[in-house]
Amino acid sequence: MVIKWHPPLTGWIKINFDGSLMNSQASIGFVIRNYDGHVLLAGSNNVGENSINVAKSIALRDGLAAAIERGLGSNRC
């Protein structure tokens, strides 16, 4: 099976995010791309002892916060 990234519509951005867990220690990451696939921003972090659901929620929250802080949701992509 081939997994392929699909870009958002022209003028939009897309945030991909995930969390991982090893020995109860969680890490998160996100990448924000524009409709051309150009990476606008990426981030990662260790979030300590958490469940996978909490880690993924933190990754989404951090990705959205980073996009908002940089004005990426305001049609400037």
N, C-alpha and C positions, 0 to 999 in steps of 0.2 A: 504494500500500500504506500502510495506517495502522498505525503502531506505537504501542501503548498500554501504559502501565505497569500491571502487575497486582499488587495488594496481597498480602501474605502472609496466612496464616491468623490469626484473632483470637488475640491474645496473643503473636504473633511479631513480629520485626523483619525488614527486608530491606535488604541492602547492595547497592547498585548501584555499579559501579566501572568505570573505563576508563583507558587510557593513550593518549597521542598522541605522535607523533614528527615533528619538523621539522628538517631539516638535522642529523640525528643527535642533536639535543637533545630529551630526553623530558620530558613533563609528565604528571602523574597527577591523578585526582580520584575522590572517592567521595561518596555521599549515603546516609544511613541514615534509613529511614522506618518508622513503625509501621504496624499493620494498617488504620488510618484514612487513611493517606497523609500524615500529619503528619511533616514533616522534624524529626528529632531531632538530627541532626548532619551536617555536611558538611565536606569538607576538600579541599585541592588543594596541589600542590607541584611545583616543577621538580626533576627528578632527574638532570640532567646528561646526558652522552653515554651512551646505553643503547640496547638493541634494544627493539622494541615488546613482545616477550614479557617482558622484564625489567620494563619500565614497568608492564605490566598486573599482573604478580606483585607489584610494590611497592604498587600501588594496592589490591589485595586485602589484602595484609599490613597496610597502614596503616589500612584500614577496619575490619578485624577487631580490631587493636590498640586503636583508638579506642573501639570498642564495648565491649571488655573493660574498658578503663580507666575507663569511665563506668558500668559495671555494667548495660549495656543488654541483656545476654544472660541476665539473672537474673529473668525474669518480672515486670519492673517497667514494661513498656511500655504 
